[in-house]
């Protein structure tokens, strides 16, 4: 069973963390699903990833080559056809314990400055732990990413 890593953003946005998480996953040989809750936001993320530094091969789900994409941007309820081994959930997108069992890793990225996002992350933490998923909490509050107990 894969673990769930919760990333508590307090100093930056997901746009700074996401390329690092994707790059580490690709280096491990894993395909990645980046799941959001809003199609327009995922389309904007698609543009941002193409314009960013470095090259992150990816696609927006719904295209003819979804199964070939190393990184596939999806929305809740949309199947990831790329056989992802890592799921990165943004904007409070739902992650279930059964999904974690089939993955190497699930990364849940949330904005710690948004009370609603914070509460949603806490609820997901409780739900995943109740389903037996090993969970880790990472914070950037000290100015760098640190694992907290």
C-alpha positions as CSV (number, residue, x, y, z in Angstrom):
1,X,0.0,0.0,0.0
2,X,1.3,3.4,-0.9
3,X,1.5,6.3,1.6
4,X,-0.2,9.6,1.6
5,X,2.0,12.7,1.9
6,X,0.2,15.9,2.9
7,X,1.9,19.1,1.8
8,X,0.9,22.2,3.8
9,X,1.6,25.3,1.7
10,X,2.1,28.5,3.7
11,X,4.8,30.4,1.8
12,X,4.2,29.4,-1.8
13,X,1.6,28.1,-4.2
14,X,1.2,24.7,-5.7
15,X,2.9,26.0,-8.9
16,X,6.3,26.0,-7.0
17,X,5.9,22.6,-5.4
18,X,4.2,20.7,-8.3
19,X,7.2,20.6,-10.7
20,X,9.4,19.2,-7.9
21,X,6.9,16.5,-7.0
22,X,6.4,15.6,-10.6
23,X,10.1,15.5,-11.3
24,X,10.8,13.2,-8.3
25,X,8.0,10.9,-9.4
26,X,9.3,10.7,-12.9
27,X,12.8,10.0,-11.7
28,X,11.4,7.1,-9.7
29,X,9.9,5.7,-12.9
30,X,6.3,6.5,-11.9
31,X,3.6,7.9,-14.1
32,X,1.6,10.7,-12.4
33,X,-2.0,11.8,-12.2
34,X,-2.5,15.4,-11.1
35,X,-6.1,15.6,-10.0
36,X,-8.0,18.9,-9.4
37,X,-11.6,19.8,-8.8
38,X,-12.1,22.3,-11.7
39,X,-11.5,21.8,-15.4
40,X,-10.7,25.4,-16.1
41,X,-8.1,25.4,-13.3
42,X,-6.5,22.3,-14.7
43,X,-6.4,23.9,-18.1
44,X,-4.6,26.9,-16.6
45,X,-2.2,24.5,-14.8
46,X,-1.6,22.8,-18.2
47,X,-0.5,26.1,-19.6
48,X,1.6,27.0,-16.6
49,X,3.5,23.6,-16.8
50,X,4.3,24.2,-20.5
51,X,5.6,27.7,-19.9
52,X,7.6,26.8,-16.7
53,X,11.3,26.2,-16.6
54,X,12.4,22.7,-17.6
55,X,10.4,20.2,-19.5
56,X,7.6,18.3,-17.8
57,X,5.9,16.0,-20.4
58,X,2.2,16.1,-19.6
59,X,-1.3,16.3,-21.1
60,X,-4.7,17.4,-20.1
61,X,-7.0,14.3,-19.8
62,X,-9.6,13.9,-22.6
63,X,-7.1,13.8,-25.5
64,X,-6.4,10.9,-27.8
65,X,-3.0,10.0,-26.2
66,X,-4.0,9.9,-22.5
67,X,-2.6,6.4,-22.0
68,X,0.8,7.5,-23.2
69,X,1.1,10.6,-21.0
70,X,3.8,10.4,-18.2
71,X,1.8,13.1,-16.4
72,X,-2.0,13.4,-16.9
73,X,-4.0,16.3,-15.5
74,X,-7.5,15.1,-14.5
75,X,-10.5,16.4,-12.6
76,X,-12.5,14.4,-9.9
77,X,-14.5,11.7,-11.4
78,X,-12.4,11.5,-14.6
79,X,-10.4,8.3,-15.0
80,X,-6.6,8.5,-15.4
81,X,-5.8,6.4,-18.4
82,X,-2.0,6.6,-17.9
83,X,-1.6,3.9,-15.3
84,X,-0.3,6.4,-12.7
85,X,1.7,5.2,-9.7
86,X,1.6,8.6,-8.1
87,X,-1.4,10.8,-7.5
88,X,-1.0,14.5,-6.8
89,X,-4.3,16.0,-5.5
90,X,-4.8,19.7,-5.6
91,X,-7.5,22.1,-4.4
92,X,-9.0,19.5,-2.0
93,X,-9.6,16.8,-4.7
94,X,-10.8,13.6,-3.1
95,X,-8.3,10.7,-2.5
96,X,-9.6,7.4,-1.2
97,X,-7.8,4.7,0.7
98,X,-8.5,2.1,-1.9
99,X,-6.7,4.3,-4.4
100,X,-3.6,4.6,-2.2
101,X,-3.5,0.8,-2.0
102,X,-2.9,0.7,-5.7
103,X,-0.3,3.5,-5.8
104,X,3.3,4.0,-4.7
105,X,2.4,7.4,-3.3
106,X,-0.4,10.0,-3.1
107,X,0.5,13.6,-2.5
108,X,-2.2,16.0,-1.2
109,X,-1.3,19.6,-1.6
110,X,-3.3,22.2,0.3
111,X,-3.2,25.9,1.1
112,X,-2.7,26.4,4.8
113,X,-3.8,30.0,4.6
114,X,-7.3,29.0,3.5
115,X,-9.4,27.8,6.4
116,X,-11.7,25.7,4.2
117,X,-8.7,24.0,2.5
118,X,-7.1,23.3,5.8
119,X,-10.3,21.7,7.2
120,X,-10.7,19.6,4.0
121,X,-7.1,18.4,4.4
122,X,-7.7,17.5,8.0
123,X,-10.8,15.5,7.1
124,X,-8.9,13.7,4.3
125,X,-6.1,12.9,6.8
126,X,-8.6,11.4,9.3
127,X,-10.4,9.4,6.6
128,X,-7.2,8.0,5.1
129,X,-5.8,7.1,8.5
130,X,-9.1,5.3,9.4
131,X,-8.7,3.3,6.2
132,X,-5.2,2.2,7.3
133,X,-3.2,4.4,5.0
134,X,0.2,5.5,6.3
135,X,0.2,9.3,6.2
136,X,3.0,11.9,6.5
137,X,2.7,15.6,7.1
138,X,5.1,18.1,5.4
139,X,5.3,21.8,6.1
140,X,7.1,24.7,4.6
141,X,6.5,27.0,7.5
142,X,10.2,27.1,8.4
143,X,11.1,28.3,4.9
144,X,12.0,24.8,3.6
145,X,10.1,21.5,3.4
146,X,10.2,19.5,6.6
147,X,8.5,16.4,7.7
148,X,6.6,16.9,10.9
149,X,5.2,14.4,13.4
